[in-house]
Each structure stands twice: as C-alpha cells, then as structure tokens.
C-alpha cells in the first residue's frame, strides 16, 4: 500500500479523452486510488454511445446527471433519466446510447480501475477548449478493437 493523500479534481479539470464519439473526463484515476477504482464523467452526444461489449474485470456503475441514456443488455432495455443509476457486473454484455435529441452527462465508476487507461490508449486526449469529440473513424474502431482485449474487454461490432 502506498502513502496516499486526499485528491480533489476541480470542475472542468482532469484529462478529457474522446473515445468512439463520446468524451470521458477522468475525475479520479487508478493512480489516485492504488487501482481500487476510477471515476469518469461522460458526455454523450445525441445518437452516441459505445457498441455492445463485456468486461471481464470491472464492475461498472453509472449515475445519470443530465439528459437520458438507454442501457441495453442481452435481456433488457432500460431508459434512464437524470438521477437514475445502473450497475453492470463483470460478464454482463451491455451498451448504452443517447437516444434523445440533447446531450447527456453521467458519472461512471469502475472497480477496479483500468478502463480509463484503455480510453487514453485507444482514444484522443482533447486539448483545453475542445468541447466535441471528433468524428469516429475506421482507424479508431480498429484501434479500440485491437486494444480492448488487453484490458479484459470484448467489443462486439454493431450488427447491420
């Protein structure tokens, strides 16, 4: 165990990473918690959200701050509004999507940490002032498909 101290991340601070059309701001990283957990703020544009995927390591908790998000699993479709939360244990195939016409914002907590590192490796770190994720490219999809297994994540390409 390391000798850690308290950590405060001020509003609008923290590394911001664009990954598959969404923006993730790392609020608390695994470095801050000795790998116990990480917390990210997600900004999800209308029509955006990750493809179906499954984690083998992380428990993933979501708390919707603004807007609405639809969570999809193999057995359920759940429409969440501001103030709602969802939890996805390891092994649950899931995705989420902003099916509304306005931005959504949520907190995502993963335990143990590591997902934030995958986003940093696969995505693009945004400069201060950047407020939108760049368009998704085939290269970005190929990169995240290649990197995800290293983090214990399987991504299922969208069905057409």
VOBA-1610 file (N, C-alpha, C; in pm, whole numbers, padded with zeros to 5 digits, always signed):
BEGIN
Unk+00084-00117+00000Unk+00000+00000+00000Unk+00089+00124+00000Unk+00054+00221-00084Unk+00134+00343-00091Unk+00084+00444+00011Unk+00166+00544+00031Unk+00129+00653+00120Unk+00055+00758+00037Unk-00077+00747+00033Unk-00159+00837-00049Unk-00215+00948+00037Unk-00262+01051-00030Unk-00328+01162+00037Unk-00457+01192-00039Unk-00535+01283+00016Unk-00661+01318-00049Unk-00637+01376-00188Unk-00737+01362-00273Unk-00730+01413-00410Unk-00857+01492-00438Unk-00842+01610-00493Unk-00955+01690-00537Unk-00934+01724-00683Unk-01032+01693-00766Unk-01028+01732-00906Unk-01134+01839-00925Unk-01091+01957-00958Unk-01182+02071-00974Unk-01268+02053-01098Unk-01385+02117-01096Unk-01476+02113-01211Unk-01400+02155-01337Unk-01424+02082-01444Unk-01364+02106-01575Unk-01215+02073-01581Unk-01159+02017-01475Unk-01019+01973-01478Unk-01017+01822-01494Unk-00901+01767-01517Unk-00888+01624-01540Unk-00873+01597-01689Unk-00802+01493-01721Unk-00777+01457-01860Unk-00909+01426-01930Unk-00931+01488-02046Unk-01050+01463-02125Unk-01012+01384-02249Unk-01080+01272-02270Unk-01045+01179-02377Unk-01167+01154-02463Unk-01151+01171-02594Unk-01258+01138-02689Unk-01238+00993-02731Unk-01342+00911-02710Unk-01338+00770-02746Unk-01470+00732-02810Unk-01464+00678-02930Unk-01579+00637-03010Unk-01698+00732-02999Unk-01671+00861-03017Unk-01776+00961-03024Unk-01818+01025-02894Unk-01771+00973-02780Unk-01805+01029-02650Unk-01683+01097-02590Unk-01706+01183-02491Unk-01596+01247-02420Unk-01598+01198-02275Unk-01484+01149-02229Unk-01469+01100-02093Unk-01366+01187-02022Unk-01407+01247-01909Unk-01315+01326-01827Unk-01280+01243-01705Unk-01152+01215-01689Unk-01107+01133-01576Unk-01110+01222-01451Unk-01200+01188-01359Unk-01217+01264-01236Unk-01126+01207-01127Unk-01123+01074-01116Unk-01034+01003-01024Unk-00976+00886-01101Unk-00844+00878-01108Unk-00780+00770-01184Unk-00736+00659-01089Unk-00701+00547-01148Unk-00648+00435-01070Unk-00519+00473-01000Unk-00445+00565-01055Unk-00323+00614-00991Unk-00357+00680-00857Unk-00472+00749-00852Unk-00514+00816-00730Unk-00561+00719-00622Unk-00602+00597-00663Unk-00668+00504-00570Unk-00594+00371-00554Unk-00470+00365-00597Unk-00395+00239-00597Unk-00468+00131-00675Unk-00539+00172-00779Unk-00607+00077-00866Unk-00741+00027-00817Unk-00786+00078-00703Unk-00912+00028-00645Unk-01033+00064-00730Unk-01037+00188-00780Unk-01147+00231-00865Unk-01103+00352-00946Unk-01184+00387-01046Unk-01167+00510-01122Unk-01305+00569-01143Unk-01311+00701-01156Unk-01437+00770-01182Unk-01419+00863-01301Unk-01514+00858-01392Unk-01510+00943-01511Unk-01644+01011-01529Unk-01640+01132-01583Unk-01760+01199-01629Unk-01770+01170-01778Unk-01887+01129-01824Unk-01907+01100-01966Unk-02004+01202-02024Unk-01966+01258-02138Unk-02054+01345-02215Unk-02091+01266-02340Unk-02220+01238-02354Unk-02267+01152-02462Unk-02362+01233-02550Unk-02320+01256-02673Unk-02399+01334-02769Unk-02520+01254-02815Unk-02623+01322-02865Unk-02738+01251-02921Unk-02692+01149-03027Unk-02746+01029-03017Unk-02712+00923-03111Unk-02583+00851-03082Unk-02512+00891-02978Unk-02380+00835-02950Unk-02388+00734-02836Unk-02280+00658-02822Unk-02266+00557-02718Unk-02180+00444-02770Unk-02119+00367-02681Unk-02028+00260-02725Unk-02106+00141-02782Unk-02036+00058-02858Unk-02100-00065-02907Unk-02117-00166-02793Unk-02192-00270-02819Unk-02210-00378-02721Unk-02072-00430-02683Unk-02053-00452-02552Unk-01924-00501-02502Unk-01945-00572-02369Unk-01840-00640-02326Unk-01845-00709-02197Unk-01710-00694-02129Unk-01713-00666-01999Unk-01593-00654-01916Unk-01573-00785-01840Unk-01449-00831-01833Unk-01421-00948-01752Unk-01368-00909-01614Unk-01326-00783-01598Unk-01263-00739-01473Unk-01348-00639-01394Unk-01400-00538-01462Unk-01459-00424-01391Unk-01608-00441-01362Unk-01645-00397-01245Unk-01783-00365-01213Unk-01798-00221-01262Unk-01906-00190-01332Unk-01922-00058-01392Unk-02054+00003-01345Unk-02044+00114-01274Unk-02162+00183-01223Unk-02181+00315-01295Unk-02306+00348-01324Unk-02342+00470-01397Unk-02440+00551-01313Unk-02420+00683-01308Unk-02515+00773-01243Unk-02542+00886-01341Unk-02666+00897-01386Unk-02702+00996-01487Unk-02725+01132-01422Unk-02645+01229-01464Unk-02654+01365-01409Unk-02749+01453-01488Unk-02745+01440-01622Unk-02829+01523-01710Unk-02871+01441-01831Unk-02989+01470-01882Unk-03034+01406-02005Unk-03090+01267-01979Unk-03083+01185-02084Unk-03130+01047-02071Unk-03041+00955-02153Unk-03029+00834-02104Unk-02946+00730-02166Unk-03028+00601-02166Unk-03019+00527-02274Unk-03081+00395-02279Unk-02971+00291-02264Unk-02987+00203-02166Unk-02894+00092-02143Unk-02954-00032-02206Unk-02871-00104-02279Unk-02913-00227-02345Unk-02827-00342-02293Unk-02891-00451-02252Unk-02821-00575-02220Unk-02881-00682-02311Unk-02837-00804-02294Unk-02893-00911-02376Unk-03038-00939-02341Unk-03080-00899-02221Unk-03216-00933-02177Unk-03304-00812-02149Unk-03246-00691-02139Unk-03327-00575-02102Unk-03287-00451-02179Unk-03383-00361-02192Unk-03361-00226-02241Unk-03416-00134-02133Unk-03330-00046-02080Unk-03366+00038-01968Unk-03340+00183-02004Unk-03444+00263-02003Unk-03429+00407-02029Unk-03408+00478-01896Unk-03295+00544-01883Unk-03259+00612-01757Unk-03266+00763-01775Unk-03316+00829-01674Unk-03327+00975-01671Unk-03233+01029-01563Unk-03214+01161-01563Unk-03129+01225-01462Unk-03171+01179-01323Unk-03072+01138-01243Unk-03096+01088-01108Unk-03103+00936-01101Unk-03116+00869-01216Unk-03118+00723-01219Unk-02976+00669-01223Unk-02962+00544-01179Unk-02831+00479-01185Unk-02848+00339-01241Unk-02738+00284-01289Unk-02735+00146-01340Unk-02603+00085-01299Unk-02602-00046-01282Unk-02479-00117-01248Unk-02465-00238-01338Unk-02345-00255-01394Unk-02317-00368-01481Unk-02203-00448-01421Unk-02232-00567-01366Unk-02126-00653-01312Unk-02039-00708-01424Unk-01920-00755-01392Unk-01838-00822-01494Unk-01918-00936-01557Unk-01900-00954-01686Unk-01966-01064-01756Unk-02100-01029-01816Unk-02154-00909-01788Unk-02283-00869-01845Unk-02257-00793-01975Unk-02303-00851-02084Unk-02290-00787-02216Unk-02385-00667-02218Unk-02331-00548-02249Unk-02411-00426-02243Unk-02358-00317-02335Unk-02442-00218-02351Unk-02403-00094-02418Unk-02498+00014-02370Unk-02466+00138-02400Unk-02559+00246-02373Unk-02560+00340-02492Unk-02667+00414-02504Unk-02682+00506-02616Unk-02770+00624-02572Unk-02734+00740-02622Unk-02817+00858-02601Unk-02917+00861-02715Unk-03037+00813-02690Unk-03142+00808-02791Unk-03226+00935-02795Unk-03184+01036-02721Unk-03259+01162-02717Unk-03198+01262-02815Unk-03252+01383-02815Unk-03200+01487-02904Unk-03120+01593-02829Unk-03078+01562-02705Unk-02993+01656-02630Unk-02881+01581-02560Unk-02777+01654-02524Unk-02660+01593-02460Unk-02699+01525-02330Unk-02624+01420-02297Unk-02640+01354-02168Unk-02505+01357-02098Unk-02511+01360-01966Unk-02389+01363-01886Unk-02407+01267-01770Unk-02307+01182-01747Unk-02316+01086-01637Unk-02180+01061-01576Unk-02183+01011-01453Unk-02062+00963-01387Unk-02055+00813-01407Unk-01935+00767-01435Unk-01910+00624-01447Unk-01801+00588-01347Unk-01829+00489-01263Unk-01731+00440-01166Unk-01700+00296-01202Unk-01571+00264-01215Unk-01530+00127-01242Unk-01440+00080-01129Unk-01461-00046-01091Unk-01377-00105-00989Unk-01343-00248-01030Unk-01216-00283-01038Unk-01100-00197-01016Unk-01084-00099-01133Unk-00986-00011-01121Unk-00959+00086-01226Unk-00896+00015-01347Unk-00878+00090-01452Unk-00813+00038-01572Unk-00882+00083-01699Unk-01014+00098-01694Unk-01088+00140-01813Unk-01041+00275-01862Unk-01009+00365-01769Unk-00961+00498-01808Unk-00829+00489-01885Unk-00749+00388-01854Unk-00623+00369-01926Unk-00649+00318-02068Unk-00749+00232-02084Unk-00785+00186-02219Unk-00834+00304-02303Unk-00917+00390-02243Unk-00965+00507-02317Unk-00849+00596-02360Unk-00753+00617-02270Unk-00638+00702-02302Unk-00554+00640-02414Unk-00541+00508-02414Unk-00462+00441-02517Unk-00534+00437-02651Unk-00664+00417-02649Unk-00739+00400-02773Unk-00795+00530-02829Unk-00822+00627-02741Unk-00887+00750-02783Unk-00789+00862-02810Unk-00844+00983-02809Unk-00764+01103-02835Unk-00780+01197-02716Unk-00667+01234-02655Unk-00671+01332-02546Unk-00705+01467-02607Unk-00806+01532-02552Unk-00853+01660-02606Unk-00776+01776-02545Unk-00757+01877-02625Unk-00692+02000-02578Unk-00793+02081-02498Unk-00742+02167-02410Unk-00831+02257-02338Unk-00912+02336-02440Unk-01040+02348-02414Unk-01126+02423-02504Unk-01200+02336-02605Unk-01151+02215-02632Unk-01224+02125-02721Unk-01350+02078-02649Unk-01464+02095-02713Unk-01590+02059-02647Unk-01665+01947-02718Unk-01614+01902-02831Unk-01682+01794-02904Unk-01581+01687-02942Unk-01629+01564-02943Unk-01545+01452-02987Unk-01534+01458-03139Unk-01416+01426-03192Unk-01403+01421-03337Unk-01486+01308-03394Unk-01519+01315-03522Unk-01596+01205-03584Unk-01523+01072-03569Unk-01601+00965-03553Unk-01544+00831-03541Unk-01489+00790-03678Unk-01368+00734-03675Unk-01305+00688-03799Unk-01288+00536-03796Unk-01277+00474-03912Unk-01249+00330-03913Unk-01120+00295-03840Unk-01022+00385-03844Unk-00895+00362-03774Unk-00916+00358-03623Unk-01001+00446-03572Unk-01029+00448-03428Unk-01099+00318-03387Unk-01194+00274-03466Unk-01265+00148-03436Unk-01165+00032-03436Unk-01079+00026-03537Unk-00980-00082-03545Unk-00886-00077-03425Unk-00845+00044-03383Unk-00753+00059-03270Unk-00818+00010-03140Unk-00943+00049-03115Unk-01006+00006-02989Unk-01036-00143-02991Unk-01069-00198-03108Unk-01093-00343-03117Unk-00965-00420-03087Unk-00851-00365-03127Unk-00722-00430-03104Unk-00677-00416-02958Unk-00703-00300-02898Unk-00655-00271-02763Unk-00744-00331-02654Unk-00874-00339-02675Unk-00969-00379-02570Unk-00935-00512-02503Unk-00896-00617-02576Unk-00867-00745-02509Unk-00755-00735-02404Unk-00661-00645-02425Unk-00553-00624-02328Unk-00609-00579-02193Unk-00728-00517-02195Unk-00792-00468-02074Unk-00908-00558-02029Unk-00915-00679-02087Unk-01018-00774-02047Unk-01156-00740-02100Unk-01163-00666-02209Unk-01290-00624-02266Unk-01306-00682-02406Unk-01422-00737-02434Unk-01458-00782-02566Unk-01560-00686-02622Unk-01533-00632-02741Unk-01626-00542-02809Unk-01689-00618-02923Unk-01821-00607-02933Unk-01895-00673-03040Unk-01931-00568-03144Unk-01883-00584-03268Unk-01914-00485-03371Unk-02065-00473-03390Unk-02111-00352-03424Unk-02254-00333-03444Unk-02306-00424-03556Unk-02426-00473-03536Unk-02489-00556-03641Unk-02557-00460-03739Unk-02543-00491-03864Unk-02604-00402-03967Unk-02731-00461-04019
//
